[in-house]
Amino acid sequence: MTDEEITEATENSTPWHDLRVDPNDLPKEYNRDYYCYTEDGYKSVGVYKLAGDDTVRWDSMSQVIGWLDAPEFNGK
């Protein structure tokens, strides 16, 4: 996701979930990708749970700092 896309998403009130503020603010849907800000920059990262385990796991070698749901663009 580019900085421009993030700005557009923010302008359209797509909320960032900042894990530094609330580490428990995790996605409710799993086995899909989210736009994330990681210690290595912005990227699409998958999130999943293993069967029988309630631990949310990010499919990233770098730490996820924040994430957002897929933004809805206003067609500009």
Gaussian input, Z-matrix of N, CA and C with variables (Angstrom, degrees):
# hf/3-21g

backbone

0 1
 N
 C     1     B1
 C     2     B2     1     A1
 N     3     B3     2     A2     1     D1
 C     4     B4     3     A3     2     D2
 C     5     B5     4     A4     3     D3
 N     6     B6     5     A5     4     D4
 C     7     B7     6     A6     5     D5
 C     8     B8     7     A7     6     D6
 N     9     B9     8     A8     7     D7
 C    10    B10     9     A9     8     D8
 C    11    B11    10    A10     9     D9
 N    12    B12    11    A11    10    D10
 C    13    B13    12    A12    11    D11
 C    14    B14    13    A13    12    D12
 N    15    B15    14    A14    13    D13
 C    16    B16    15    A15    14    D14
 C    17    B17    16    A16    15    D15
 N    18    B18    17    A17    16    D16
 C    19    B19    18    A18    17    D17
 C    20    B20    19    A19    18    D18
 N    21    B21    20    A20    19    D19
 C    22    B22    21    A21    20    D20
 C    23    B23    22    A22    21    D21
 N    24    B24    23    A23    22    D22
 C    25    B25    24    A24    23    D23
 C    26    B26    25    A25    24    D24
 N    27    B27    26    A26    25    D25
 C    28    B28    27    A27    26    D26
 C    29    B29    28    A28    27    D27
 N    30    B30    29    A29    28    D28
 C    31    B31    30    A30    29    D29
 C    32    B32    31    A31    30    D30
 N    33    B33    32    A32    31    D31
 C    34    B34    33    A33    32    D32
 C    35    B35    34    A34    33    D33
 N    36    B36    35    A35    34    D34
 C    37    B37    36    A36    35    D35
 C    38    B38    37    A37    36    D36
 N    39    B39    38    A38    37    D37
 C    40    B40    39    A39    38    D38
 C    41    B41    40    A40    39    D39
 N    42    B42    41    A41    40    D40
 C    43    B43    42    A42    41    D41
 C    44    B44    43    A43    42    D42
 N    45    B45    44    A44    43    D43
 C    46    B46    45    A45    44    D44
 C    47    B47    46    A46    45    D45
 N    48    B48    47    A47    46    D46
 C    49    B49    48    A48    47    D47
 C    50    B50    49    A49    48    D48
 N    51    B51    50    A50    49    D49
 C    52    B52    51    A51    50    D50
 C    53    B53    52    A52    51    D51
 N    54    B54    53    A53    52    D52
 C    55    B55    54    A54    53    D53
 C    56    B56    55    A55    54    D54
 N    57    B57    56    A56    55    D55
 C    58    B58    57    A57    56    D56
 C    59    B59    58    A58    57    D57
 N    60    B60    59    A59    58    D58
 C    61    B61    60    A60    59    D59
 C    62    B62    61    A61    60    D60
 N    63    B63    62    A62    61    D61
 C    64    B64    63    A63    62    D62
 C    65    B65    64    A64    63    D63
 N    66    B66    65    A65    64    D64
 C    67    B67    66    A66    65    D65
 C    68    B68    67    A67    66    D66
 N    69    B69    68    A68    67    D67
 C    70    B70    69    A69    68    D68
 C    71    B71    70    A70    69    D69
 N    72    B72    71    A71    70    D70
 C    73    B73    72    A72    71    D71
 C    74    B74    73    A73    72    D72
 N    75    B75    74    A74    73    D73
 C    76    B76    75    A75    74    D74
 C    77    B77    76    A76    75    D75
 N    78    B78    77    A77    76    D76
 C    79    B79    78    A78    77    D77
 C    80    B80    79    A79    78    D78
 N    81    B81    80    A80    79    D79
 C    82    B82    81    A81    80    D80
 C    83    B83    82    A82    81    D81
 N    84    B84    83    A83    82    D82
 C    85    B85    84    A84    83    D83
 C    86    B86    85    A85    84    D84
 N    87    B87    86    A86    85    D85
 C    88    B88    87    A87    86    D86
 C    89    B89    88    A88    87    D87
 N    90    B90    89    A89    88    D88
 C    91    B91    90    A90    89    D89
 C    92    B92    91    A91    90    D90
 N    93    B93    92    A92    91    D91
 C    94    B94    93    A93    92    D92
 C    95    B95    94    A94    93    D93
 N    96    B96    95    A95    94    D94
 C    97    B97    96    A96    95    D95
 C    98    B98    97    A97    96    D96
 N    99    B99    98    A98    97    D97
 C   100   B100    99    A99    98    D98
 C   101   B101   100   A100    99    D99
 N   102   B102   101   A101   100   D100
 C   103   B103   102   A102   101   D101
 C   104   B104   103   A103   102   D102
 N   105   B105   104   A104   103   D103
 C   106   B106   105   A105   104   D104
 C   107   B107   106   A106   105   D105
 N   108   B108   107   A107   106   D106
 C   109   B109   108   A108   107   D107
 C   110   B110   109   A109   108   D108
 N   111   B111   110   A110   109   D109
 C   112   B112   111   A111   110   D110
 C   113   B113   112   A112   111   D111
 N   114   B114   113   A113   112   D112
 C   115   B115   114   A114   113   D113
 C   116   B116   115   A115   114   D114
 N   117   B117   116   A116   115   D115
 C   118   B118   117   A117   116   D116
 C   119   B119   118   A118   117   D117
 N   120   B120   119   A119   118   D118
 C   121   B121   120   A120   119   D119
 C   122   B122   121   A121   120   D120
 N   123   B123   122   A122   121   D121
 C   124   B124   123   A123   122   D122
 C   125   B125   124   A124   123   D123
 N   126   B126   125   A125   124   D124
 C   127   B127   126   A126   125   D125
 C   128   B128   127   A127   126   D126
 N   129   B129   128   A128   127   D127
 C   130   B130   129   A129   128   D128
 C   131   B131   130   A130   129   D129
 N   132   B132   131   A131   130   D130
 C   133   B133   132   A132   131   D131
 C   134   B134   133   A133   132   D132
 N   135   B135   134   A134   133   D133
 C   136   B136   135   A135   134   D134
 C   137   B137   136   A136   135   D135
 N   138   B138   137   A137   136   D136
 C   139   B139   138   A138   137   D137
 C   140   B140   139   A139   138   D138
 N   141   B141   140   A140   139   D139
 C   142   B142   141   A141   140   D140
 C   143   B143   142   A142   141   D141
 N   144   B144   143   A143   142   D142
 C   145   B145   144   A144   143   D143
 C   146   B146   145   A145   144   D144
 N   147   B147   146   A146   145   D145
 C   148   B148   147   A147   146   D146
 C   149   B149   148   A148   147   D147
 N   150   B150   149   A149   148   D148
 C   151   B151   150   A150   149   D149
 C   152   B152   151   A151   150   D150
 N   153   B153   152   A152   151   D151
 C   154   B154   153   A153   152   D152
 C   155   B155   154   A154   153   D153
 N   156   B156   155   A155   154   D154
 C   157   B157   156   A156   155   D155
 C   158   B158   157   A157   156   D156
 N   159   B159   158   A158   157   D157
 C   160   B160   159   A159   158   D158
 C   161   B161   160   A160   159   D159
 N   162   B162   161   A161   160   D160
 C   163   B163   162   A162   161   D161
 C   164   B164   163   A163   162   D162
 N   165   B165   164   A164   163   D163
 C   166   B166   165   A165   164   D164
 C   167   B167   166   A166   165   D165
 N   168   B168   167   A167   166   D166
 C   169   B169   168   A168   167   D167
 C   170   B170   169   A169   168   D168
 N   171   B171   170   A170   169   D169
 C   172   B172   171   A171   170   D170
 C   173   B173   172   A172   171   D171
 N   174   B174   173   A173   172   D172
 C   175   B175   174   A174   173   D173
 C   176   B176   175   A175   174   D174
 N   177   B177   176   A176   175   D175
 C   178   B178   177   A177   176   D176
 C   179   B179   178   A178   177   D177
 N   180   B180   179   A179   178   D178
 C   181   B181   180   A180   179   D179
 C   182   B182   181   A181   180   D180
 N   183   B183   182   A182   181   D181
 C   184   B184   183   A183   182   D182
 C   185   B185   184   A184   183   D183
 N   186   B186   185   A185   184   D184
 C   187   B187   186   A186   185   D185
 C   188   B188   187   A187   186   D186
 N   189   B189   188   A188   187   D187
 C   190   B190   189   A189   188   D188
 C   191   B191   190   A190   189   D189
 N   192   B192   191   A191   190   D190
 C   193   B193   192   A192   191   D191
 C   194   B194   193   A193   192   D192
 N   195   B195   194   A194   193   D193
 C   196   B196   195   A195   194   D194
 C   197   B197   196   A196   195   D195
 N   198   B198   197   A197   196   D196
 C   199   B199   198   A198   197   D197
 C   200   B200   199   A199   198   D198
 N   201   B201   200   A200   199   D199
 C   202   B202   201   A201   200   D200
 C   203   B203   202   A202   201   D201
 N   204   B204   203   A203   202   D202
 C   205   B205   204   A204   203   D203
 C   206   B206   205   A205   204   D204
 N   207   B207   206   A206   205   D205
 C   208   B208   207   A207   206   D206
 C   209   B209   208   A208   207   D207
 N   210   B210   209   A209   208   D208
 C   211   B211   210   A210   209   D209
 C   212   B212   211   A211   210   D210
 N   213   B213   212   A212   211   D211
 C   214   B214   213   A213   212   D212
 C   215   B215   214   A214   213   D213
 N   216   B216   215   A215   214   D214
 C   217   B217   216   A216   215   D215
 C   218   B218   217   A217   216   D216
 N   219   B219   218   A218   217   D217
 C   220   B220   219   A219   218   D218
 C   221   B221   220   A220   219   D219
 N   222   B222   221   A221   220   D220
 C   223   B223   222   A222   221   D221
 C   224   B224   223   A223   222   D222
 N   225   B225   224   A224   223   D223
 C   226   B226   225   A225   224   D224
 C   227   B227   226   A226   225   D225

   B1=1.4458
   B2=1.5219
   B3=1.3090
   B4=1.4533
   B5=1.5281
   B6=1.3289
   B7=1.4628
   B8=1.5215
   B9=1.3269
   B10=1.4653
   B11=1.5332
   B12=1.3199
   B13=1.4589
   B14=1.5298
   B15=1.3177
   B16=1.4621
   B17=1.5169
   B18=1.3300
   B19=1.4583
   B20=1.5148
   B21=1.3219
   B22=1.4668
   B23=1.5216
   B24=1.3254
   B25=1.4638
   B26=1.5190
   B27=1.3235
   B28=1.4539
   B29=1.5217
   B30=1.3338
   B31=1.4598
   B32=1.5233
   B33=1.3216
   B34=1.4649
   B35=1.5246
   B36=1.3093
   B37=1.4686
   B38=1.5261
   B39=1.3149
   B40=1.4559
   B41=1.5226
   B42=1.3367
   B43=1.4668
   B44=1.5247
   B45=1.3243
   B46=1.4564
   B47=1.5146
   B48=1.3086
   B49=1.4603
   B50=1.5275
   B51=1.3212
   B52=1.4575
   B53=1.5277
   B54=1.3142
   B55=1.4580
   B56=1.5215
   B57=1.3299
   B58=1.4680
   B59=1.5246
   B60=1.3242
   B61=1.4668
   B62=1.5286
   B63=1.3413
   B64=1.4594
   B65=1.5252
   B66=1.3255
   B67=1.4646
   B68=1.5306
   B69=1.3213
   B70=1.4632
   B71=1.5213
   B72=1.3189
   B73=1.4685
   B74=1.5323
   B75=1.3234
   B76=1.4641
   B77=1.5237
   B78=1.3262
   B79=1.4698
   B80=1.5260
   B81=1.3150
   B82=1.4658
   B83=1.5309
   B84=1.3338
   B85=1.4617
   B86=1.5288
   B87=1.3314
   B88=1.4668
   B89=1.5162
   B90=1.3162
   B91=1.4633
   B92=1.5258
   B93=1.3099
   B94=1.4622
   B95=1.5261
   B96=1.3221
   B97=1.4589
   B98=1.5209
   B99=1.3319
   B100=1.4607
   B101=1.5278
   B102=1.3154
   B103=1.4582
   B104=1.5148
   B105=1.3232
   B106=1.4611
   B107=1.5216
   B108=1.3161
   B109=1.4496
   B110=1.5214
   B111=1.3218
   B112=1.4568
   B113=1.5235
   B114=1.3023
   B115=1.4640
   B116=1.5287
   B117=1.3359
   B118=1.4657
   B119=1.5257
   B120=1.3313
   B121=1.4571
   B122=1.5176
   B123=1.3274
   B124=1.4628
   B125=1.5105
   B126=1.3420
   B127=1.4579
   B128=1.5222
   B129=1.3093
   B130=1.4571
   B131=1.5210
   B132=1.3375
   B133=1.4595
   B134=1.5260
   B135=1.3179
   B136=1.4539
   B137=1.5180
   B138=1.3221
   B139=1.4605
   B140=1.5262
   B141=1.3244
   B142=1.4512
   B143=1.5239
   B144=1.3198
   B145=1.4607
   B146=1.5219
   B147=1.3018
   B148=1.4600
   B149=1.5216
   B150=1.3039
   B151=1.4682
   B152=1.5274
   B153=1.3235
   B154=1.4588
   B155=1.5166
   B156=1.3265
   B157=1.4660
   B158=1.5215
   B159=1.3225
   B160=1.4601
   B161=1.5295
   B162=1.3166
   B163=1.4576
   B164=1.5332
   B165=1.3303
   B166=1.4618
   B167=1.5253
   B168=1.3127
   B169=1.4683
   B170=1.5279
   B171=1.3180
   B172=1.4627
   B173=1.5137
   B174=1.3197
   B175=1.4578
   B176=1.5335
   B177=1.3279
   B178=1.4622
   B179=1.5201
   B180=1.3155
   B181=1.4543
   B182=1.5244
   B183=1.3247
   B184=1.4602
   B185=1.5288
   B186=1.3089
   B187=1.4592
   B188=1.5277
   B189=1.3346
   B190=1.4571
   B191=1.5223
   B192=1.3392
   B193=1.4604
   B194=1.5219
   B195=1.3228
   B196=1.4578
   B197=1.5116
   B198=1.3304
   B199=1.4601
   B200=1.5160
   B201=1.3373
   B202=1.4561
   B203=1.5144
   B204=1.3247
   B205=1.4528
   B206=1.5161
   B207=1.3208
   B208=1.4556
   B209=1.5285
   B210=1.3208
   B211=1.4627
   B212=1.5083
   B213=1.3210
   B214=1.4430
   B215=1.5276
   B216=1.3258
   B217=1.4444
   B218=1.5148
   B219=1.3352
   B220=1.4572
   B221=1.5185
   B222=1.3142
   B223=1.4656
   B224=1.5161
   B225=1.3122
   B226=1.4739
   B227=1.5074
   A1=107.89
   A2=116.40
   A3=120.46
   A4=110.55
   A5=116.50
   A6=120.76
   A7=110.53
   A8=117.39
   A9=121.62
   A10=110.87
   A11=117.16
   A12=120.86
   A13=111.48
   A14=116.38
   A15=120.33
   A16=110.20
   A17=117.20
   A18=120.85
   A19=110.24
   A20=117.08
   A21=121.88
   A22=110.67
   A23=117.29
   A24=120.83
   A25=110.64
   A26=117.18
   A27=121.53
   A28=110.49
   A29=117.40
   A30=121.23
   A31=111.44
   A32=117.00
   A33=121.65
   A34=111.74
   A35=116.87
   A36=123.99
   A37=113.94
   A38=117.54
   A39=120.69
   A40=107.12
   A41=118.22
   A42=119.68
   A43=113.37
   A44=115.00
   A45=121.08
   A46=107.89
   A47=116.42
   A48=122.72
   A49=105.93
   A50=115.89
   A51=122.39
   A52=109.01
   A53=117.09
   A54=121.97
   A55=112.55
   A56=117.48
   A57=119.76
   A58=109.97
   A59=116.20
   A60=121.38
   A61=110.15
   A62=116.59
   A63=121.72
   A64=109.27
   A65=117.37
   A66=120.18
   A67=113.55
   A68=117.54
   A69=121.24
   A70=112.79
   A71=118.17
   A72=122.88
   A73=108.46
   A74=115.03
   A75=122.01
   A76=111.04
   A77=117.22
   A78=120.29
   A79=111.56
   A80=115.00
   A81=121.43
   A82=111.34
   A83=116.78
   A84=122.02
   A85=108.61
   A86=115.03
   A87=120.05
   A88=110.28
   A89=114.46
   A90=122.83
   A91=111.12
   A92=115.28
   A93=122.09
   A94=108.21
   A95=116.06
   A96=121.22
   A97=110.62
   A98=114.52
   A99=122.71
   A100=107.98
   A101=116.19
   A102=120.34
   A103=106.76
   A104=115.85
   A105=120.46
   A106=111.21
   A107=114.62
   A108=121.73
   A109=105.24
   A110=116.18
   A111=121.44
   A112=109.23
   A113=115.57
   A114=119.62
   A115=111.32
   A116=117.69
   A117=122.60
   A118=113.05
   A119=117.92
   A120=121.42
   A121=111.86
   A122=115.49
   A123=121.87
   A124=110.67
   A125=116.01
   A126=120.37
   A127=110.34
   A128=115.48
   A129=121.58
   A130=107.44
   A131=116.08
   A132=120.66
   A133=108.73
   A134=115.94
   A135=120.81
   A136=110.97
   A137=115.35
   A138=121.16
   A139=107.51
   A140=116.12
   A141=119.45
   A142=110.70
   A143=115.24
   A144=123.59
   A145=107.01
   A146=115.84
   A147=120.13
   A148=109.08
   A149=117.07
   A150=121.32
   A151=109.72
   A152=116.17
   A153=121.29
   A154=114.64
   A155=117.87
   A156=121.86
   A157=108.24
   A158=117.90
   A159=121.22
   A160=113.21
   A161=117.96
   A162=121.33
   A163=110.16
   A164=115.76
   A165=120.77
   A166=107.84
   A167=116.26
   A168=121.18
   A169=109.31
   A170=115.15
   A171=121.13
   A172=108.26
   A173=117.31
   A174=123.45
   A175=108.83
   A176=114.85
   A177=120.59
   A178=109.15
   A179=115.49
   A180=119.87
   A181=111.00
   A182=117.39
   A183=120.98
   A184=109.50
   A185=115.86
   A186=121.47
   A187=111.61
   A188=116.56
   A189=121.92
   A190=107.92
   A191=116.22
   A192=122.87
   A193=110.62
   A194=116.44
   A195=121.23
   A196=109.99
   A197=116.14
   A198=120.76
   A199=109.09
   A200=115.07
   A201=119.02
   A202=109.82
   A203=115.23
   A204=120.54
   A205=107.38
   A206=116.58
   A207=119.87
   A208=109.22
   A209=117.12
   A210=119.73
   A211=112.72
   A212=115.66
   A213=121.81
   A214=106.84
   A215=116.75
   A216=121.33
   A217=109.57
   A218=116.47
   A219=120.16
   A220=113.03
   A221=118.99
   A222=122.38
   A223=114.51
   A224=119.32
   A225=121.13
   A226=109.91
   D1=132.18
   D2=-178.13
   D3=-84.76
   D4=163.97
   D5=176.40
   D6=-59.07
   D7=-35.85
   D8=178.80
   D9=-64.20
   D10=-42.60
   D11=178.44
   D12=-65.07
   D13=-37.93
   D14=178.17
   D15=-66.66
   D16=-41.37
   D17=176.87
   D18=-61.69
   D19=-44.14
   D20=178.42
   D21=-61.32
   D22=-43.79
   D23=179.48
   D24=-63.67
   D25=-40.80
   D26=178.98
   D27=-64.66
   D28=-41.22
   D29=178.28
   D30=-63.76
   D31=-27.80
   D32=178.85
   D33=-92.53
   D34=17.95
   D35=175.93
   D36=63.40
   D37=31.50
   D38=173.17
   D39=-81.68
   D40=114.63
   D41=-173.01
   D42=-77.46
   D43=136.62
   D44=169.32
   D45=-80.84
   D46=141.98
   D47=174.97
   D48=-105.24
   D49=102.02
   D50=-175.39
   D51=-87.20
   D52=109.04
   D53=-177.15
   D54=-73.61
   D55=-12.44
   D56=174.24
   D57=-74.52
   D58=-31.97
   D59=179.02
   D60=-80.20
   D61=-45.71
   D62=-179.43
   D63=-140.23
   D64=97.08
   D65=-178.09
   D66=-65.50
   D67=-12.54
   D68=178.90
   D69=-94.08
   D70=2.53
   D71=179.67
   D72=-83.80
   D73=72.27
   D74=-173.61
   D75=-104.15
   D76=158.80
   D77=179.05
   D78=-58.77
   D79=149.44
   D80=176.88
   D81=-92.63
   D82=-20.12
   D83=177.77
   D84=-106.46
   D85=139.05
   D86=-177.09
   D87=-120.21
   D88=175.51
   D89=-179.37
   D90=59.47
   D91=44.10
   D92=175.29
   D93=-154.13
   D94=172.09
   D95=-179.66
   D96=-98.89
   D97=150.57
   D98=174.07
   D99=-129.22
   D100=153.78
   D101=171.36
   D102=-77.58
   D103=126.13
   D104=-174.39
   D105=-129.68
   D106=153.17
   D107=168.02
   D108=-106.12
   D109=121.30
   D110=-178.70
   D111=-117.83
   D112=174.91
   D113=177.85
   D114=-63.46
   D115=-14.16
   D116=177.81
   D117=-103.54
   D118=4.97
   D119=-179.97
   D120=114.59
   D121=-166.32
   D122=-177.62
   D123=-84.27
   D124=138.64
   D125=176.57
   D126=-166.09
   D127=164.10
   D128=174.62
   D129=-85.31
   D130=128.51
   D131=-176.36
   D132=-131.46
   D133=135.51
   D134=176.80
   D135=-81.51
   D136=151.01
   D137=176.32
   D138=-129.39
   D139=142.20
   D140=-177.90
   D141=-154.21
   D142=165.86
   D143=170.61
   D144=-127.03
   D145=143.02
   D146=175.30
   D147=-82.78
   D148=150.02
   D149=179.43
   D150=-56.78
   D151=131.10
   D152=178.40
   D153=77.50
   D154=8.13
   D155=-178.81
   D156=-130.59
   D157=130.12
   D158=-178.63
   D159=-90.05
   D160=4.27
   D161=-178.74
   D162=-75.99
   D163=126.87
   D164=175.50
   D165=-80.39
   D166=131.63
   D167=-178.04
   D168=-123.55
   D169=132.02
   D170=176.11
   D171=-94.59
   D172=138.33
   D173=179.21
   D174=-88.87
   D175=67.75
   D176=-176.65
   D177=-150.16
   D178=140.57
   D179=176.24
   D180=-78.66
   D181=-19.11
   D182=179.35
   D183=-105.68
   D184=153.48
   D185=-176.55
   D186=-67.19
   D187=132.58
   D188=175.70
   D189=-82.52
   D190=125.10
   D191=-178.34
   D192=-98.54
   D193=-36.88
   D194=179.91
   D195=-156.13
   D196=160.86
   D197=-179.20
   D198=-147.88
   D199=162.09
   D200=174.33
   D201=-142.87
   D202=153.04
   D203=174.74
   D204=-67.48
   D205=160.89
   D206=178.40
   D207=-54.71
   D208=122.05
   D209=-177.50
   D210=-70.91
   D211=151.28
   D212=173.98
   D213=-102.74
   D214=114.93
   D215=-177.21
   D216=-86.43
   D217=146.13
   D218=-174.29
   D219=-89.28
   D220=9.47
   D221=172.69
   D222=79.46
   D223=20.21
   D224=176.80
   D225=-66.19

